[in-house]
């Protein structure tokens, strides 16, 4: 394990427990699939285990880990540049047939202390995950394409819109979708992400859902569950859409 990235067992267990509970709610990993109204196989498929901003807020790092098949585990650690909402090439994905723990340890070791330090992650302080549907006391039934939460002492709304993309012969006739994501409060609307094409990393994406968010100062990372058609991948993968949200209200 990379020495600077050793999370305490108590912190890590707490983070994973919170996110697995969220996955139960949204049908992402264990148990009940709320979209289809029926149970899935009782095994971990994919879940975001933790997320953290660098101390200066310029970068966001998160891990997606899971089990693709009975003997195929993976850990994908990605670093996103908050200002540009672009994923750094420093991220890695490790697959192994032995265990999930081995995949997670190998992923951090592969990135290495020097690269992590260069992005401001010489040590990790996981931010609390704010799952969709649990962010406000009066939150209504979960809407996978909308999220309301308190952010810097004001209520904001995050909205996801899907857009139809050009067909791709490698996607077996599936209707590919692009992603648009905005944040709105009483004074402004901020575009967090607005696809004009689909990157190869989600080439056959067919739907998107807001899983939740991480926040830090005036930064936000919205975690999006992506469903696609590629047979060798989990049912869902995750991406992070990041932005710096202005804190001063504009004049009406």
C-alpha positions in Angstrom: 0.0 0.0 0.0 1.3 3.5 -0.8 2.4 4.8 2.6 0.9 8.2 2.2 -2.5 6.8 1.3 -3.1 4.5 4.2 -6.7 5.2 5.3 -7.6 4.2 8.8 -9.7 1.1 8.9 -12.4 3.0 10.8 -12.6 5.8 8.2 -12.6 3.4 5.3 -15.2 1.1 6.7 -17.4 4.1 7.4 -17.1 5.5 3.9 -17.7 2.2 2.3 -20.7 1.5 4.5 -22.3 4.9 3.6 -21.8 4.4 -0.1 -23.0 0.8 -0.1 -26.1 2.0 1.7 -26.6 4.5 -1.1 -26.1 1.8 -3.6 -28.9 -0.2 -2.0 -31.2 2.8 -2.3 -30.3 3.5 -6.0 -29.9 -0.1 -7.1 -26.2 0.4 -8.0 -24.7 -2.6 -6.3 -26.5 -4.7 -3.7 -30.0 -5.8 -3.3 -33.1 -4.1 -4.6 -33.1 -2.4 -8.0 -35.5 0.5 -7.5 -35.7 1.2 -11.2 -36.8 -2.4 -12.1 -38.6 -3.3 -8.9 -36.8 -6.6 -8.5 -33.7 -7.9 -6.8 -30.3 -8.3 -8.5 -27.7 -10.9 -7.7 -26.4 -10.4 -4.2 -22.8 -9.4 -5.1 -20.9 -6.2 -5.3 -20.9 -4.9 -8.9 -19.6 -1.4 -8.8 -19.6 1.4 -6.2 -17.7 4.6 -5.5 -15.8 3.8 -2.3 -14.5 7.3 -1.5 -13.8 10.8 -2.9 -11.6 13.6 -1.9 -10.6 17.1 -3.0 -7.0 18.3 -2.8 -6.4 20.9 -0.1 -6.3 23.7 -2.7 -9.5 22.4 -4.3 -8.0 22.2 -7.7 -8.3 18.4 -8.1 -10.8 15.7 -7.2 -9.9 12.1 -6.8 -12.3 9.1 -6.4 -12.2 5.4 -6.6 -14.7 3.1 -8.2 -14.3 -0.5 -7.3 -16.3 -3.6 -7.9 -16.7 -7.2 -9.1 -17.3 -7.8 -12.8 -17.7 -11.6 -12.5 -17.1 -14.3 -9.8 -13.3 -14.1 -10.4 -12.8 -10.7 -11.8 -12.3 -7.7 -9.5 -11.3 -4.2 -10.3 -10.3 -0.8 -8.8 -10.4 2.4 -10.9 -8.8 5.5 -9.4 -9.3 8.7 -11.3 -8.2 12.3 -10.8 -10.4 15.1 -12.3 -9.2 18.7 -12.7 -11.9 20.7 -11.1 -11.7 23.9 -13.2 -11.7 22.2 -16.6 -13.8 19.1 -15.6 -11.2 16.9 -17.4 -9.9 13.6 -16.2 -6.2 13.4 -15.8 -4.2 10.7 -17.5 -2.7 9.9 -14.0 -5.6 7.6 -13.2 -5.3 3.8 -13.4 -7.6 0.8 -13.5 -6.4 -2.5 -12.1 -8.1 -5.9 -12.7 -7.3 -9.0 -10.7 -8.9 -12.4 -10.2 -7.8 -12.7 -6.6 -9.7 -10.1 -4.4 -11.1 -6.7 -4.4 -8.6 -5.6 -1.7 -5.7 -6.6 -3.9 -7.1 -4.6 -6.8 -7.5 -1.5 -4.7 -4.1 -1.7 -3.2 -2.5 -2.3 -6.6 -4.2 0.7 -8.1 -2.8 3.2 -5.6 0.6 1.6 -5.8 0.5 1.9 -9.6 -0.1 5.7 -9.4 2.6 6.2 -6.8 3.4 8.8 -4.2 5.1 11.2 -6.5 2.1 11.6 -8.9 -0.4 11.7 -6.0 1.7 14.4 -4.4 1.9 16.4 -7.6 -1.9 16.6 -7.7 -2.1 17.6 -4.0 -2.9 14.2 -2.6 0.1 13.5 -0.4 -2.4 12.5 2.2 -6.1 11.7 1.8 -9.0 13.3 3.7 -12.2 11.7 2.3 -15.1 14.1 2.1 -18.6 13.0 3.2 -20.6 11.6 0.3 -24.0 13.3 -0.1 -26.3 10.7 -1.7 -29.2 11.7 -3.9 -32.5 11.6 -2.1 -30.9 12.2 1.3 -29.6 15.7 1.0 -32.5 17.7 2.4 -34.8 16.8 5.4 -37.9 17.2 3.1 -36.4 15.3 0.2 -39.1 13.5 -1.8 -38.9 10.2 -3.6 -35.5 9.8 -5.4 -35.4 11.3 -8.9 -32.4 9.9 -10.7 -32.0 13.0 -12.8 -32.5 15.7 -10.2 -30.8 16.5 -6.9 -31.5 19.1 -4.3 -28.9 19.9 -1.6 -27.7 22.7 0.7 -24.5 24.2 -0.6 -22.7 27.1 1.0 -25.8 28.0 3.1 -28.2 28.0 0.2 -30.4 25.4 -1.5 -29.3 24.5 -5.0 -30.7 22.1 -7.6 -28.7 19.9 -9.9 -30.4 18.8 -13.1 -29.4 16.1 -15.5 -30.6 16.0 -19.1 -29.9 13.3 -21.7 -29.3 14.0 -25.3 -29.4 11.5 -28.2 -26.1 10.9 -29.9 -25.2 9.6 -33.3 -25.4 5.8 -33.7 -22.3 3.7 -33.3 -22.1 0.3 -35.0 -20.1 -1.1 -32.1 -23.0 -0.4 -29.7 -25.3 -3.1 -31.1 -28.0 -0.7 -32.2 -28.4 0.9 -28.7 -29.5 4.5 -28.6 -26.4 6.3 -27.3 -26.9 9.3 -24.9 -24.9 12.4 -24.2 -25.0 14.2 -20.8 -25.9 17.8 -19.8 -25.6 18.8 -16.2 -26.5 22.2 -14.6 -26.7 23.7 -11.1 -29.3 26.3 -10.4 -30.2 28.5 -7.4 -32.3 31.7 -7.1 -29.6 33.8 -8.7 -27.7 31.8 -11.3 -27.5 28.7 -13.5 -24.0 27.1 -13.8 -23.3 24.6 -16.5 -21.3 21.8 -15.0 -21.1 19.6 -18.1 -22.6 19.7 -21.5 -21.5 17.0 -23.9 -21.2 17.7 -27.6 -19.9 14.2 -28.2 -19.4 10.9 -26.2 -15.8 10.1 -25.1 -14.5 6.6 -25.8 -14.6 5.9 -22.0 -18.4 5.8 -22.2 -18.8 5.2 -25.9 -21.9 3.0 -25.6 -23.6 5.0 -22.7 -27.4 4.6 -22.8 -28.5 6.4 -19.6 -27.3 8.5 -16.8 -28.4 9.0 -13.1 -27.2 11.3 -10.3 -25.9 9.1 -7.5 -24.9 12.0 -5.3 -22.2 14.6 -4.7 -19.0 15.5 -2.9 -18.6 19.2 -1.9 -15.6 21.2 -0.6 -15.6 25.0 -0.1 -17.0 26.3 -3.4 -16.2 23.1 -5.3 -18.6 20.3 -6.2 -18.1 16.9 -7.8 -21.4 15.3 -8.9 -21.1 11.5 -9.2 -23.0 10.1 -12.2 -23.9 6.5 -12.7 -23.5 5.5 -16.4 -25.3 2.5 -17.9 -24.0 1.1 -21.1 -24.2 -2.0 -23.4 -20.7 -3.4 -23.2 -21.1 -7.0 -22.0 -17.8 -7.4 -20.2 -18.3 -4.3 -17.9 -20.5 -3.9 -14.8 -24.1 -2.8 -15.4 -23.1 0.6 -14.1 -19.9 2.6 -14.1 -19.3 6.1 -12.5 -17.9 9.4 -13.7 -17.4 12.7 -11.7 -18.5 16.0 -13.1 -16.7 18.9 -11.3 -17.1 22.6 -11.1 -16.3 25.6 -9.0 -19.6 27.2 -8.1 -19.7 31.0 -7.5 -20.6 31.8 -3.9 -21.7 35.4 -4.4 -25.2 35.9 -5.6 -25.7 37.8 -8.7 -28.0 40.8 -8.7 -31.5 40.1 -10.0 
